């Protein structure tokens, strides 16, 4: 599966429909896989919805159904968020490099009071509903119409998304507010996906940009998961973990989040050094060259 547009060998509308079809097919394949555990299925199909939503954002200014299709994907994925969050919390805990005994005790405690839907049967029901919704969305995607061609179909959405990343980054660093950091995280993910979608226009330049955008997205995603861990620890009943253990856990999680934000800030300063008009103009030249 290639999450890439192919300038010079297909029209933008054809490429968008092809990529959407591949993502929807991937979701159906994952859900039907008998050998995949439910948490892995949830993780994989949510990744597909994020890639699809990034496609929609890229063509949004020239795609009339963008708001409706984006909302359909967002709402469907949201139904699976609790199942995904439960796994992310435990992953964050393991990243803290705690003493083995403390890790085992905390892991068992959190697993025992998880707020995720109880049991594989509940997650299976959620996935069944999700699958039904995505099959309907896939049928619509086969007829998506893009009201422009070539880089003109992509440039407005690219500039808007990249401008949003720069603005969200600036606001997150200025305020330090969690909501602003969440916005920064989401716009970083979208920009990474856009870089992948346009990766063929100049692989030597785009591959490095994509790696940097991916590191930024991963750092902010880990920061978010560490926040979920803190929230889960705060929600524990008083008798589940002793105060000294909780204090050490909170301290370790705070260090983790601080480290991740510093890393993300350093990457963002490099990734967003160019102004939106300049980045879009440069990538437009790459596109034209790739069509030759």
PEUR-V131165 format. One record per pair of residues at least 12 apart in sequence whose C-alpha atoms are under 10 Angstrom apart, sorted by the first residue. I is the first residue (numbers start at 1). J is the second residue. Records with the same first field share a line. If there is no record, write none. Layout:
I: J + J
This chain:
1: 19 + 22 + 23 + 25 + 26
2: 18 + 19 + 22 + 23 + 196 + 197
3: 15 + 16 + 18 + 19 + 20 + 22 + 23 + 51 + 52 + 55 + 193 + 194 + 196 + 197 + 198 + 199
4: 16 + 18 + 19 + 193 + 194 + 195 + 196 + 197 + 198 + 199 + 200 + 201
5: 18 + 19 + 196 + 197 + 198 + 199 + 200 + 201
6: 197 + 198 + 199 + 200 + 201 + 287 + 290 + 291
7: 150 + 151 + 198 + 200 + 201 + 287 + 288 + 289 + 290 + 291 + 292
8: 150 + 201 + 287 + 288 + 289 + 290 + 291 + 292
9: 290 + 291
10: 150 + 291
11: 148 + 149 + 150
12: 59 + 145 + 146 + 148 + 149 + 150 + 151 + 152 + 153 + 154
13: 59 + 63 + 143 + 144 + 145 + 146 + 147 + 148 + 149 + 150 + 153
14: 142 + 143 + 144 + 145 + 146
15: 197
16: 52 + 55 + 56 + 58 + 59 + 141 + 142 + 144 + 145 + 146 + 197
17: 55 + 138 + 140 + 141 + 142 + 143 + 144 + 145 + 146
18: 141 + 142
19: 51 + 52 + 55 + 141 + 197
20: 48 + 49 + 51 + 52 + 53 + 55 + 56 + 137 + 138 + 141 + 142 + 144
21: 52 + 137 + 138 + 139 + 141 + 142
22: 48 + 52 + 138
23: 45 + 47 + 48 + 49 + 50 + 51 + 52 + 138
24: 45 + 48 + 49 + 52 + 131 + 134 + 135 + 136 + 137 + 138 + 139 + 141
25: 48 + 134 + 135 + 138
26: 44 + 45 + 48
27: 41 + 42 + 44 + 45 + 46 + 47 + 48 + 49 + 130 + 131 + 134 + 135
28: 45 + 130 + 131 + 132 + 134 + 135
29: 41 + 45
30: 42 + 43 + 44 + 45
31: 44 + 45 + 124 + 127 + 128 + 130 + 131
32: 127 + 128 + 131
37: 120
38: 83 + 84 + 119 + 120 + 121 + 122 + 123 + 124 + 127
39: 80 + 83 + 84 + 85 + 86 + 87 + 88 + 120 + 123 + 124
40: 83 + 84 + 87
41: 84 + 123 + 124 + 127
42: 77 + 80 + 81 + 82 + 83 + 84 + 87 + 123 + 124 + 126 + 127 + 130
43: 80 + 81 + 83 + 84 + 85 + 87 + 88
44: 84
45: 77 + 80 + 127 + 130 + 131 + 134
46: 73 + 74 + 76 + 77 + 78 + 80 + 81 + 84
47: 77
48: 73 + 77
49: 70 + 72 + 73 + 74 + 76 + 77 + 134
50: 70 + 73 + 74 + 77 + 186 + 189 + 190 + 193
51: 189 + 190 + 192 + 193 + 194 + 196 + 197
52: 69 + 70 + 73 + 190 + 193
53: 66 + 69 + 70 + 71 + 72 + 73 + 74 + 190 + 193
54: 70 + 157 + 161 + 187 + 189 + 190 + 191 + 192 + 193 + 194 + 197
55: 70 + 154 + 157 + 190 + 193 + 194 + 197
56: 69 + 70 + 157
57: 70 + 154 + 156 + 157 + 158 + 160 + 161 + 190 + 191 + 194
58: 153 + 154 + 155 + 156 + 157 + 158 + 159 + 160 + 161 + 190 + 191 + 193 + 194 + 197
59: 145 + 146 + 147 + 148 + 152 + 153 + 154 + 155 + 156 + 157 + 158
60: 146 + 153 + 154 + 156 + 157 + 158 + 160
61: 146 + 147 + 148 + 153 + 154 + 155 + 156 + 157 + 158 + 160
62: 145 + 146 + 147 + 148 + 149 + 152 + 153 + 154 + 156 + 157
63: 144 + 145 + 146 + 147 + 148 + 153
64: 144 + 145 + 146 + 147
65: 140 + 141 + 144 + 145 + 146
66: 144
69: 137 + 140 + 141 + 144
72: 133 + 134 + 137
73: 130 + 133 + 134 + 137
75: 130 + 133
76: 126 + 127 + 129 + 130 + 131 + 132 + 133 + 134
77: 126 + 127 + 130 + 134
78: 130
79: 123 + 126 + 127 + 129 + 130
80: 116 + 117 + 123 + 126 + 127 + 130
81: 116
82: 114 + 115 + 116 + 117 + 123
83: 114 + 115 + 116 + 117 + 118 + 119 + 120 + 122 + 123 + 126
84: 116
85: 114 + 115 + 116 + 225 + 228 + 229
86: 110 + 111 + 113 + 114 + 115 + 116 + 117 + 225 + 228 + 229 + 232
87: 111 + 114 + 116 + 225
88: 221 + 222 + 224 + 225 + 226 + 228 + 229
89: 107 + 110 + 111 + 114 + 222 + 224 + 225 + 226 + 227 + 228 + 229 + 230 + 231 + 232 + 233
90: 103 + 106 + 107 + 108 + 110 + 111 + 114 + 225 + 226 + 228 + 229
91: 107 + 222 + 225 + 226 + 229
92: 222 + 223 + 224 + 225 + 226 + 227 + 228 + 229 + 230 + 253 + 256
93: 106 + 107 + 110 + 225 + 226 + 229 + 230 + 249 + 252 + 253
94: 106 + 107
95: 222 + 226 + 252 + 253 + 256
96: 226 + 249 + 252 + 253 + 255 + 256
97: 252
98: 248 + 249 + 252
102: 245 + 248 + 249
103: 249
105: 240 + 241 + 245
106: 233 + 240 + 241 + 245 + 246 + 249
109: 233 + 236 + 240 + 241
110: 229 + 232 + 233 + 235 + 236 + 240 + 241
113: 232 + 235 + 236 + 237 + 240
114: 232 + 236
115: 232
150: 284 + 287 + 288 + 291
151: 280 + 283 + 284 + 285 + 286 + 287 + 288
152: 284
154: 194 + 198 + 280 + 284
155: 277 + 279 + 280 + 281 + 283 + 284
156: 277 + 280
157: 194 + 280
158: 190 + 191 + 194 + 195 + 276 + 277 + 279 + 280 + 283
159: 275 + 276 + 277 + 278 + 279 + 280 + 281
160: 276 + 277 + 280
161: 187 + 188 + 190 + 191 + 194 + 276
162: 187 + 188 + 190 + 191 + 192 + 194 + 271 + 272 + 274 + 275 + 276 + 277 + 279 + 280
163: 187 + 191 + 272 + 275 + 276 + 277
164: 183 + 184 + 186 + 187 + 188 + 191 + 276
165: 183 + 184 + 185 + 186 + 187 + 188 + 189 + 190 + 191 + 268 + 271 + 272 + 276
166: 184 + 187 + 188 + 268 + 269 + 271 + 272 + 273 + 274 + 275 + 276
167: 180 + 183 + 184 + 187 + 272
168: 180 + 181 + 182 + 183 + 184 + 185 + 186 + 187 + 188
169: 181 + 182 + 183 + 184 + 185 + 187 + 188 + 264 + 265 + 268 + 269 + 272
170: 184 + 265 + 268 + 269
171: 183 + 184
172: 184 + 185 + 261 + 265
173: 261 + 262 + 265
176: 261
178: 224 + 227
181: 220 + 223 + 224 + 261
182: 220 + 221 + 223 + 224
184: 216 + 217 + 220 + 264 + 268
185: 216 + 217 + 218 + 219 + 220 + 221 + 222 + 223 + 224 + 264
186: 217 + 220 + 221
187: 217
188: 213 + 214 + 215 + 216 + 217 + 218 + 220 + 221 + 264 + 268 + 271
189: 213 + 214 + 215 + 216 + 217 + 218 + 220 + 221
190: 213 + 217
191: 210 + 213 + 214 + 217
192: 209 + 210 + 211 + 212 + 213 + 214 + 215 + 216 + 217
193: 210 + 213 + 214 + 217
194: 210 + 213
195: 207 + 208 + 209 + 210 + 211 + 213 + 214 + 283
196: 209 + 210 + 211 + 213 + 214
197: 210
198: 210 + 283 + 286 + 287
199: 287
200: 286 + 287 + 290
201: 283 + 284 + 285 + 286 + 287 + 288 + 289 + 290 + 291
202: 283 + 285 + 286 + 287 + 289 + 290
203: 286
205: 283 + 286
206: 283 + 286
209: 270 + 271
210: 271
212: 267 + 268 + 270 + 271
213: 264 + 267 + 268 + 270 + 271 + 272
214: 267
215: 263 + 264 + 267 + 268
216: 260 + 261 + 263 + 264 + 265 + 266 + 267 + 268 + 271
217: 264 + 267 + 268
218: 260 + 264
219: 257 + 259 + 260 + 261 + 262 + 263 + 264 + 265 + 267
220: 257 + 260 + 261 + 263 + 264 + 265
221: 260
222: 256 + 257 + 260 + 261
223: 253 + 254 + 256 + 257 + 258 + 259 + 260 + 261 + 264
224: 257 + 260
225: 257
226: 252 + 253 + 254 + 256 + 257 + 260
227: 253 + 254 + 256 + 257
229: 249 + 250 + 253
230: 246 + 249 + 250 + 251 + 253 + 254
231: 250
233: 246 + 249 + 250
234: 246 + 250
